[in-house]
Amino acid sequence: MASLPLKCGVRVLLVKLSSMGDVIHNLAVVTDLYRAFPAIEIDWVTEAPYAELVALHPNVKQIFPIHLRALKKQWWRMSLWAQFREERGRLAAQQYDCVIDTQGLVKSAMVARGSGQPVSGFSKSVARESMAAQFYARTFDIPREQHAVERNRQLVATAMGYKISTHADYGLSTQMPRPAWLSGHSYIVLLHATSRADKEWPIDNWIALAKKLNDQSLLVVLPWGNENEKSVSEKMAAELINAIVPPAMNLAEAAKLLANATGVVGVDTGLAHLAVAFNRPTVGIYVSTKPALTGLYGGASAINLGGKQSNHSVEAVFEALLPHLPQPA
């Protein structure tokens, strides 16, 4: 086990505000810290919508949700400013031995600085926004050309004075109850929805893939996050013999769905990263983005297909998932 550096003690605050994938990537840091220092207390400040994700890790003691996104969208509302001041006040009332911003943005650096204690973070040359480094008391040159999970882990390990000797472990329990509305059959989750149109995979491809999965005696579950996505899920389900369009779910309920899945296929979306964090076989279809630095990350069961201007066939996606599927009797 490591010994804490002189300037760091046993109470640590991690700052990773958003987005969903970034927050999930940072969970491995908590596992590393707890393994290095079993008596450590780890708190985390994050955007309010992702507090449920952070809470999935058993070694996060206290979560400080903030509402920066809401404030940005409705900056004229005095009630949101009052809420934000209250949130910063609760954070500033804490005492930490080490505060580490693993996001490297000006907004995350300012939130970290709002703790009132010295902050560690990426150096100017490697931070996502170079100006963020101006808010840090200690900075570290962590190489950019590696996956975000490993960058997070290396930053915190360097700041806290321990060495990384294991593969990334998101620290989430897979022993979660199945959603009450779901039968006991094996199922595949198809995450067809994403935040940008240029990340989408054609709906006809999704339907063709789902039919192949039905042929394997597998139920297909088609989650959605808004009415338009629900409409797409319903259109797909109408073409299939064994599919469910689930009810609306919060992140905690979506976690139960993913944790119990036989496999998951998704486009570039945060929920696909959550499936990997639960060690579920997951195929990521990358149509317009490069997966090398921020794609699915978690060993052999995390399969990235594609990159910019890629258009993977249904057969290629099915063949990537097939080795991880149960064989029909």
N, C-alpha and C positions, 0 to 999 in steps of 0.2 A: 504493500500500500504506500501511497505517496504521503509526504509530509507537506503541510500547507506552507506556502511562501510567507515571509515575514509580514507582508502587507495584507494577507488574506487570512481570515479566520474560519469559522464554521457556519456562517450564515451568508448565503449567496442569493442575489437577485439576477435572474435572467430576463433580458428584454428581447422579445421577438413578437412583433405586433401582428403581422399578417404576411402573406395571404395564407390560405389553408395549407397549401403544400409546404410553404416555408415553415409554418408552425409545426407541422408533422415532422419535417426534417430535423427540427431542433429537439425533438423528444429524445433522440439518441444521446444528446448531451447530458440529460438528467440521469440516464442510466450510467454513463461514464462517471459522473460526479459521485453518485451514490456508491459505486464500486470502489472508487478511489478513497472516499471518505465516508464510511458507513454512519458516522454520527452527524453528518452535515444536514443543515436545513436549507431547502431550496424553494424559493418563491419565484413567481413568474408574472410579468406584466404583459398583457396581450390585448388586442382589440376584443371588445365584448362578445362578438359573434363566435369567437374561437375559444372562449373560456371552457366550453364543454369538452373540446379536444384536449386541452392541457390537463383537465381533470381526469382524463383516462389514465394518466401515468400515476401509479401509486406513490411515487416518491416526490411529488410536488406538494409541498405543505400548504402554501397559500397562493391564491391567484388574485391578481389585481386587474380586473377588466376596465378598459377605458373605451371611450366612445369618440375617438378621433374621426372616424369615417362619417359618423352621423353629424358631427360638428362641421366637417368640411362641406357636406351636402346642404346643410341648413345653418350656415355661419351666422345668420342674422338673429337666430333665436337665443334670447338671453338665458332661457332655461338650460340650454345645452352648454353654454359657457359656464353657468353656475355648477352644472353637473361635472364638467371637466375640472374646474377648480377644486371641487370636493374630492374627485378621484386623485388628483395630484397631491392634495393635502394628506390623504390617507397613506399614499406612498412615501411622502416626505417624513411622515411620523415614524417610519420604521428605521431600524439601525442594521446596516449590513457591513460585513467585512469585505465583500467584493461585489461589485455591480458590473455585469458584462453585457454589452449590446452585441448580439450576434447578427443583427440585421444590416448595420452599416449604412443607414439612411439618416438624413438630417432629422426627420421626425422621430425616429427611434432613439437617436442620440440625445435629442432634447428631452424626451420622456425619461430616459435613463438619468440624465443630468438633474431632472426634477426630483430625483431621490435625495438630492442634497449631499451625495457622497461621490468620491472619485470613481470614474467609469473607465473600464477597459474595453477596447474595441479594435477594429481593423485600422491599419495605418492609412494615411492619405492615398498612397499609391495603389492600394488594393480594395478599399472600401467601395461599395456600390455607388455612393455619392461621396466624393472626396472631401467635401465640406464637413461631413459628419465627424471626421477625425479631430476637428477643432474643439469638439466637446469632450474629448477623452483625455484622461490623465495619463493613461498608458496605452500605447498602440503597438500592434504586432503585424509583421509582414507575413501574412498567410497566403501562399500562392493561389491565384485565381483559377488556374486551369486544373481543377479537380471538382468532383461533385460537391454540391452545397452541403450535404450531410457531413462530409469529411472536413470541409472548411470550418463549419461550426465546431466540430469536435476538436480540431487542432487549435482553434482560437482559444477555446475554454481550457484545454489541457495546458497550453502555453501560459495563459494568464494565471492558472492555478498551480502550475509546477508539477504536473504528473505526465506520464507517458501513456499513449494509447497502445494497448496490446491485444485488443479483441476486435472482431468485426462489429459493425454498427448494430446496436440492439435498441429498438424503439421502446422496449420495456412494457408493452401492453399485454394484458392477460387475454388469452383467446377463450377463456372459460366464461363466456357471456351467454345469457339466455337468448334463445331465438325470439324474434318479434312474435307477439301473440297472434297476429293475423296470418302467420306463415305455417304451412303444414310441415310435417317431418321429412319430406322428401329432399333429396339432394338438389341443389339449385345453383345456377350461374347468374351473377348480376351483370347486366349490361349497362354501363354508364355512358349513354349516348349523348348526354347533354354537356355543354361546355359554355364558357363565358363569351367566346368569340366565334363568329361564323366561319372564320378561316381555319379553325381547329376541328371542324365537324367532319365526320365520316358519313358518306351518303346513307340515307335511311334504307334504301334498297339493299345495301350491303349488310346493314344491321339485321334486317329481316332474313336475308339468306343465311347469315351466320346463326341466327336464332333457330332456324329450321334444322340446321345441322346438329345443333345442340339438342333439340327435341328428339331427333333421330337417335341420340345417345341416351334416351330416357331421362333427360335432364329438364327440370323446370327452369324457365327463364323469368327473371325478375327485372322489371323495367322502372327504376326510380325516376323521379322528376322533382323539380324545385320550383316551378311556376306553371301557370296555366298553359302556356304555349308548349312547354316540355311535356306536360301531362297529356296534351292532345297528341303529340308525337308518340308517346308511349302507348296510348290507346289505339292509335292507328297501327302500330307495329303488332300489338297484342291481337288485334282482329285478324291478322294474317297467320296466326300461330295456333297450334293445337294444345300447347301447354305453357301458358304465360300468365303472369300476374302483374297488374299495375298496382303498386302498393298505395296505401293512404299517404297523406302528407307526413313527412318525418322531420324531426329536428336532428341535430348532429349525433346526439346520444343514441337515438333510435336507428339512425343510419349505421352507426358503429356496430350495433347488434346484428344488423343485416349482413354487413361485410364480414364480421368476425366468424360467422357461421357458414359462409359461402363455400361451395366446392371450388369455385374459381370466379374470377372477375375479368371483364374486358372493359376498357375505358379509353376515351380520348384523353387529351391533356387537361385533366381536371383533378382537383384536390382529393376527391373521394378515392380515386385510384391509388394515390399515395397512402391513404388511410388503409386500404385493403392490404397493401404491402406491409405496412406497420403491424398488421395482424398476421403477417406471414401467410397470407392467402396467395395461391398462384394467380398472378395478375399480368395480363397483357396490356401494354399501353400503346395506343395507335397515335403516332405523332405525324401529323399532316403538314403543319406549317412551322413547327418549332423543333429545335434540336434537343434531344434528350440527354446528351452527354453530361451536361453540368447540372441539370435540374430534373432529369427524368426519373422513372421509377428506380429505386435503389434498395436492394435487400436480398442479394444472393441469387441463386439459380431460379427461384420462383418469380422473380421480377423481370419481365421480358419487355424490352423496349423495341418497337418496330417503327422505323421511319425516321423522318427529319424533314427539313424544309423541302417542299415540292415533292413529297412522297405520296404515293397512292397505293397502299397495300391492298392486295386482293383478299376476298373473303377466305379463300383457301389458305393463304399465308397466315392469316390470323388464327384460323381453326387449327392448323398444323402446329402453331406455336403453343396453343393451349392444350392440345390433345394429350401429350405425354403426362399431363397432370390430372387428367380426368379419370374417374373410375371406369373400368371396363364393363360394358353391359354383360349381364349373366347369360 
